[in-house]
Amino acid sequence: EDVNMSGSLYRAKLKYANFKRKKTNSNPRHGPFHQRAPSKILWRTIRGMVPHKTARGAAALDRLKCFEGIPHPFDRKKRMVIPAALKVLRLRPERKFCKLGDLSNLFGWKHQELISRLEGQRKVKSEAFHKKKVATQRSQKATAKKVKVSAEDQKVLEGAGFA
C-alpha cells in the first residue's frame, strides 16, 4: 500500500476508473475482475509484465507473494532495498506521485486505517528491537577489544584465518 506511482492521484484515479469500466458484456462475472486491495492490484500489474501463460511465467507468479503491510513471518526478516526502484532515482523532484493505498482506498478498499495502525505498532516494536541489537553489538565490540590473547593463541588464530 506504500508503493509509489508516478503521476497525480487524479490521473491514477481516471486510469483505474477506465479499467473498471471494462467487463464482459454478456456476463460481467466472467471477468475481467477489478481488485480493490493494493496487493492484488500490484500482483495483477506484475502479471502483465510476466509471460504468465507459459510454465516458466506461471511458476514465477506462484513464487510471488504480495501483502498489505508486513505480516508476521516476514516482519522479523532483513529487508532489502532495490536501488533502481527508489523514488529519488526514478522520478524528478518536481513530478507528482501518489501511493497505491490511496488509490485503493478511493475505489473501495476498506482496510487502510487498520493496516496503518498495525504497521505503526510493528514499527515501534521494530525500532525497540533495533536499538537493543545495536546496543548488544556495541558491547560485544567493546569486550572484544578488552580481551587479551596470548602469543601462541594468536598464532593459532592467524593460522585458521582469524587475524
Disulfide bonds with the S-S distance in Angstrom:
none
